[in-house]
Amino acid sequence: MIGIRAAAKGIGVVILMTSLAACGGADGDAQRTDLNLEAFSPAQIYERGEFELARNRSDDAAFFFSEVERLYPYSEWAKQALIMQAFTYHQDGEYENSRSAAQRFIDFYPTDEDAAYAQYLLALSYYDQIDEVGRDQGLTFQALQSLRTVIEVYPESEYASSAILKFDLAFSHLAGKEMEIGRYYLKKKHYAAAINRFRVVVEDFQTTVHTAEALHRLVEAYLSLGLTDEAQSAGAILGHNFRSTEWYEDSFKLLTSQGLKPRDRGNNWLAQIYRQSIKGEWL
């Protein structure tokens, strides 16, 4: 990422800063429209943006960076200003604007050394909005797709390891949503609906921290329906992979209280998972 200098340099920049000193505040937008920025070089306008960013005036900083792009669209300064727009908008929580600037950078400069950072910022603009399990999961899917692009297209970049970590967290977040809905259905005794949610976690999100609980909830739901083969099979997988957890202890107590024990039984989907993944029986 392009470094942020604390102050601008040069007589022209000093003049620019003096003339724009009143910019900002409640009427900052109106004052900006009266500026004659064409009289200044792209370097001067860009450095003014850095100056505003350094004093935590993100709105003003984004304005000056965008003006560099508008007035000098084919210059090297425009390229630098574009990535700084994406950064500044993201810092200010204007995620849609950040995505727009980042995507323009990727489209215009796909081979530039900052393209990886632009893609990472684009992913963050989705990821940083995932603030609670109950939110719409569309943002989570968008974050996963964008983070995957960082990982696959820029595997040697300095952002790849962070993207991998955030990908795993976002993936776990989706599993958490399934668990939340499944618990709700289980509490309301809508057992079939609950089973469908927990099955998604076991089959599609098995690498997350939610798998052990999902298996235990399956034991609960299947026992409530009287489907003992499925309950025992879920308990068998739980015992093999998560024996030291409280979820296995609770499932073991539930099963043994009904004269059952954890083992694969019948030809249900859980028994098949047990035989395929644990016994290696694929036919």
DOKE-192665 format. One record per residue (C-alpha): x, y, z; residue in three letters. Coordinates in steps of 0.2 Angstrom, whole numbers, always signed. Layout:
REM DOKE-192665
u=X&v=Y&w=Z&residu=ala
...
This chain:
REM DOKE-192665
u=+0&v=+0&w=+0&residu=met
u=+6&v=+18&w=-4&residu=ile
u=+13&v=+26&w=+12&residu=gly
u=+3&v=+40&w=+20&residu=ile
u=+14&v=+55&w=+23&residu=arg
u=+10&v=+67&w=+38&residu=ala
u=+11&v=+83&w=+28&residu=ala
u=+13&v=+90&w=+11&residu=ala
u=+29&v=+97&w=+4&residu=lys
u=+33&v=+112&w=-8&residu=gly
u=+27&v=+130&w=-9&residu=ile
u=+13&v=+125&w=-21&residu=gly
u=+6&v=+113&w=-8&residu=val
u=+7&v=+126&w=+6&residu=val
u=-3&v=+138&w=-5&residu=ile
u=-15&v=+124&w=-8&residu=leu
u=-17&v=+120&w=+10&residu=met
u=-19&v=+138&w=+15&residu=thr
u=-32&v=+141&w=+2&residu=ser
u=-42&v=+126&w=+7&residu=leu
u=-40&v=+128&w=+26&residu=ala
u=-58&v=+131&w=+28&residu=ala
u=-63&v=+115&w=+19&residu=cys
u=-73&v=+103&w=+29&residu=gly
u=-85&v=+104&w=+43&residu=gly
u=-104&v=+105&w=+41&residu=ala
u=-103&v=+115&w=+25&residu=asp
u=-87&v=+107&w=+18&residu=gly
u=-96&v=+99&w=+3&residu=asp
u=-102&v=+116&w=-3&residu=ala
u=-85&v=+124&w=+0&residu=gln
u=-77&v=+111&w=-11&residu=arg
u=-87&v=+115&w=-26&residu=thr
u=-80&v=+132&w=-27&residu=asp
u=-62&v=+126&w=-27&residu=leu
u=-52&v=+129&w=-43&residu=asn
u=-41&v=+113&w=-42&residu=leu
u=-37&v=+114&w=-60&residu=glu
u=-24&v=+127&w=-55&residu=ala
u=-14&v=+114&w=-45&residu=phe
u=-4&v=+99&w=-50&residu=ser
u=-9&v=+81&w=-47&residu=pro
u=+5&v=+80&w=-34&residu=ala
u=-2&v=+95&w=-25&residu=gln
u=-20&v=+89&w=-24&residu=ile
u=-14&v=+71&w=-20&residu=tyr
u=-3&v=+77&w=-5&residu=glu
u=-18&v=+88&w=+1&residu=arg
u=-28&v=+71&w=+2&residu=gly
u=-14&v=+64&w=+12&residu=glu
u=-13&v=+79&w=+23&residu=phe
u=-32&v=+77&w=+27&residu=glu
u=-30&v=+59&w=+30&residu=leu
u=-16&v=+61&w=+42&residu=ala
u=-28&v=+73&w=+52&residu=arg
u=-42&v=+60&w=+52&residu=asn
u=-53&v=+70&w=+39&residu=arg
u=-58&v=+55&w=+28&residu=ser
u=-71&v=+64&w=+19&residu=asp
u=-60&v=+78&w=+13&residu=asp
u=-46&v=+66&w=+9&residu=ala
u=-57&v=+55&w=-2&residu=ala
u=-63&v=+71&w=-11&residu=phe
u=-45&v=+76&w=-15&residu=phe
u=-40&v=+59&w=-21&residu=phe
u=-56&v=+58&w=-32&residu=ser
u=-51&v=+75&w=-39&residu=glu
u=-34&v=+68&w=-44&residu=val
u=-43&v=+54&w=-53&residu=glu
u=-55&v=+66&w=-62&residu=arg
u=-43&v=+80&w=-67&residu=leu
u=-28&v=+69&w=-72&residu=tyr
u=-36&v=+52&w=-76&residu=pro
u=-21&v=+45&w=-86&residu=tyr
u=-7&v=+50&w=-74&residu=ser
u=+3&v=+40&w=-62&residu=glu
u=-5&v=+51&w=-48&residu=trp
u=-22&v=+45&w=-53&residu=ala
u=-17&v=+27&w=-51&residu=lys
u=-11&v=+31&w=-33&residu=gln
u=-26&v=+42&w=-29&residu=ala
u=-38&v=+28&w=-34&residu=leu
u=-30&v=+15&w=-22&residu=ile
u=-30&v=+28&w=-9&residu=met
u=-48&v=+32&w=-12&residu=gln
u=-52&v=+13&w=-9&residu=ala
u=-42&v=+14&w=+7&residu=phe
u=-49&v=+30&w=+14&residu=thr
u=-67&v=+25&w=+10&residu=tyr
u=-65&v=+9&w=+19&residu=his
u=-57&v=+17&w=+34&residu=gln
u=-72&v=+29&w=+35&residu=asp
u=-84&v=+14&w=+34&residu=gly
u=-91&v=+19&w=+17&residu=glu
u=-90&v=+1&w=+11&residu=tyr
u=-99&v=+3&w=-6&residu=glu
u=-88&v=+17&w=-11&residu=asn
u=-73&v=+8&w=-6&residu=ser
u=-78&v=-7&w=-16&residu=arg
u=-81&v=+4&w=-31&residu=ser
u=-64&v=+12&w=-30&residu=ala
u=-55&v=-5&w=-27&residu=ala
u=-64&v=-13&w=-42&residu=gln
u=-60&v=+1&w=-54&residu=arg
u=-42&v=-1&w=-48&residu=phe
u=-42&v=-20&w=-52&residu=ile
u=-51&v=-16&w=-69&residu=asp
u=-39&v=-3&w=-74&residu=phe
u=-22&v=-9&w=-67&residu=tyr
u=-24&v=-28&w=-65&residu=pro
u=-5&v=-31&w=-66&residu=thr
u=+0&v=-17&w=-54&residu=asp
u=+9&v=-22&w=-38&residu=glu
u=-6&v=-14&w=-28&residu=asp
u=-19&v=-25&w=-37&residu=ala
u=-18&v=-38&w=-23&residu=ala
u=-21&v=-24&w=-10&residu=tyr
u=-36&v=-18&w=-20&residu=ala
u=-43&v=-35&w=-21&residu=gln
u=-40&v=-37&w=-2&residu=tyr
u=-49&v=-20&w=+2&residu=leu
u=-63&v=-26&w=-9&residu=leu
u=-65&v=-42&w=+1&residu=ala
u=-63&v=-32&w=+18&residu=leu
u=-77&v=-21&w=+12&residu=ser
u=-89&v=-36&w=+13&residu=tyr
u=-80&v=-45&w=+28&residu=tyr
u=-80&v=-30&w=+40&residu=asp
u=-99&v=-29&w=+38&residu=gln
u=-101&v=-46&w=+45&residu=ile
u=-104&v=-41&w=+63&residu=asp
u=-117&v=-53&w=+70&residu=glu
u=-124&v=-70&w=+66&residu=val
u=-141&v=-64&w=+63&residu=gly
u=-137&v=-53&w=+48&residu=arg
u=-141&v=-57&w=+30&residu=asp
u=-128&v=-69&w=+24&residu=gln
u=-127&v=-62&w=+7&residu=gly
u=-112&v=-51&w=+13&residu=leu
u=-104&v=-67&w=+20&residu=thr
u=-105&v=-76&w=+3&residu=phe
u=-98&v=-60&w=-5&residu=gln
u=-84&v=-59&w=+7&residu=ala
u=-79&v=-78&w=+5&residu=leu
u=-79&v=-76&w=-14&residu=gln
u=-68&v=-60&w=-13&residu=ser
u=-56&v=-68&w=+0&residu=leu
u=-55&v=-83&w=-11&residu=arg
u=-49&v=-72&w=-26&residu=thr
u=-35&v=-65&w=-15&residu=val
u=-30&v=-82&w=-10&residu=ile
u=-30&v=-90&w=-27&residu=glu
u=-25&v=-75&w=-38&residu=val
u=-12&v=-68&w=-26&residu=tyr
u=-5&v=-82&w=-16&residu=pro
u=+12&v=-74&w=-14&residu=glu
u=+6&v=-57&w=-8&residu=ser
u=+7&v=-51&w=+9&residu=glu
u=-12&v=-51&w=+11&residu=tyr
u=-14&v=-70&w=+7&residu=ala
u=-12&v=-76&w=+25&residu=ser
u=-24&v=-63&w=+32&residu=ser
u=-36&v=-68&w=+18&residu=ala
u=-35&v=-86&w=+23&residu=ile
u=-38&v=-82&w=+41&residu=leu
u=-53&v=-71&w=+37&residu=lys
u=-60&v=-84&w=+25&residu=phe
u=-60&v=-97&w=+39&residu=asp
u=-69&v=-85&w=+51&residu=leu
u=-82&v=-81&w=+38&residu=ala
u=-85&v=-99&w=+33&residu=phe
u=-87&v=-103&w=+52&residu=ser
u=-99&v=-88&w=+52&residu=his
u=-111&v=-96&w=+39&residu=leu
u=-111&v=-112&w=+50&residu=ala
u=-115&v=-102&w=+65&residu=gly
u=-130&v=-95&w=+56&residu=lys
u=-136&v=-113&w=+52&residu=glu
u=-134&v=-118&w=+70&residu=met
u=-144&v=-103&w=+76&residu=glu
u=-159&v=-108&w=+65&residu=ile
u=-157&v=-126&w=+69&residu=gly
u=-158&v=-123&w=+88&residu=arg
u=-173&v=-112&w=+85&residu=tyr
u=-182&v=-126&w=+76&residu=tyr
u=-176&v=-139&w=+89&residu=leu
u=-183&v=-128&w=+103&residu=lys
u=-200&v=-126&w=+94&residu=lys
u=-200&v=-145&w=+91&residu=lys
u=-199&v=-143&w=+72&residu=his
u=-187&v=-158&w=+72&residu=tyr
u=-187&v=-161&w=+53&residu=ala
u=-182&v=-143&w=+50&residu=ala
u=-169&v=-143&w=+63&residu=ala
u=-161&v=-159&w=+56&residu=ile
u=-160&v=-151&w=+39&residu=asn
u=-150&v=-136&w=+46&residu=arg
u=-138&v=-147&w=+57&residu=phe
u=-135&v=-159&w=+42&residu=arg
u=-129&v=-144&w=+32&residu=val
u=-116&v=-140&w=+45&residu=val
u=-110&v=-159&w=+46&residu=val
u=-109&v=-161&w=+27&residu=glu
u=-104&v=-143&w=+21&residu=asp
u=-95&v=-135&w=+36&residu=phe
u=-87&v=-150&w=+44&residu=gln
u=-70&v=-141&w=+47&residu=thr
u=-78&v=-127&w=+58&residu=thr
u=-80&v=-127&w=+77&residu=val
u=-99&v=-130&w=+76&residu=his
u=-98&v=-148&w=+70&residu=thr
u=-98&v=-157&w=+87&residu=ala
u=-113&v=-147&w=+93&residu=glu
u=-122&v=-151&w=+76&residu=ala
u=-119&v=-169&w=+79&residu=leu
u=-126&v=-168&w=+97&residu=his
u=-141&v=-159&w=+91&residu=arg
u=-144&v=-172&w=+78&residu=leu
u=-144&v=-185&w=+92&residu=val
u=-157&v=-175&w=+101&residu=glu
u=-168&v=-172&w=+86&residu=ala
u=-168&v=-190&w=+80&residu=tyr
u=-171&v=-197&w=+97&residu=leu
u=-186&v=-185&w=+98&residu=ser
u=-193&v=-193&w=+82&residu=leu
u=-189&v=-210&w=+88&residu=gly
u=-176&v=-213&w=+74&residu=leu
u=-164&v=-222&w=+85&residu=thr
u=-152&v=-228&w=+70&residu=asp
u=-149&v=-211&w=+65&residu=glu
u=-146&v=-205&w=+83&residu=ala
u=-134&v=-219&w=+87&residu=gln
u=-124&v=-216&w=+70&residu=ser
u=-123&v=-197&w=+75&residu=ala
u=-116&v=-202&w=+92&residu=gly
u=-104&v=-214&w=+84&residu=ala
u=-96&v=-200&w=+73&residu=ile
u=-96&v=-188&w=+88&residu=leu
u=-87&v=-201&w=+99&residu=gly
u=-74&v=-205&w=+86&residu=his
u=-70&v=-187&w=+82&residu=asn
u=-75&v=-177&w=+97&residu=phe
u=-74&v=-189&w=+112&residu=arg
u=-67&v=-177&w=+124&residu=ser
u=-80&v=-164&w=+121&residu=thr
u=-95&v=-160&w=+132&residu=glu
u=-106&v=-163&w=+117&residu=trp
u=-101&v=-181&w=+116&residu=tyr
u=-104&v=-183&w=+135&residu=glu
u=-121&v=-176&w=+133&residu=asp
u=-125&v=-187&w=+118&residu=ser
u=-118&v=-203&w=+127&residu=phe
u=-130&v=-199&w=+142&residu=lys
u=-145&v=-197&w=+131&residu=leu
u=-142&v=-213&w=+121&residu=leu
u=-138&v=-224&w=+136&residu=thr
u=-153&v=-217&w=+145&residu=ser
u=-163&v=-225&w=+132&residu=gln
u=-153&v=-241&w=+132&residu=gly
u=-144&v=-236&w=+116&residu=leu
u=-125&v=-233&w=+112&residu=lys
u=-115&v=-224&w=+99&residu=pro
u=-113&v=-235&w=+84&residu=arg
u=-117&v=-235&w=+66&residu=asp
u=-134&v=-242&w=+62&residu=arg
u=-144&v=-245&w=+47&residu=gly
u=-141&v=-237&w=+30&residu=asn
u=-145&v=-219&w=+34&residu=asn
u=-134&v=-204&w=+29&residu=trp
u=-125&v=-203&w=+45&residu=leu
u=-121&v=-221&w=+45&residu=ala
u=-114&v=-219&w=+27&residu=gln
u=-103&v=-205&w=+33&residu=ile
u=-97&v=-215&w=+47&residu=tyr
u=-92&v=-230&w=+36&residu=arg
u=-85&v=-219&w=+23&residu=gln
u=-74&v=-207&w=+33&residu=ser
u=-70&v=-218&w=+48&residu=ile
u=-70&v=-236&w=+41&residu=lys
u=-65&v=-232&w=+24&residu=gly
u=-80&v=-241&w=+16&residu=glu
u=-85&v=-232&w=+1&residu=trp
u=-95&v=-245&w=-8&residu=leu
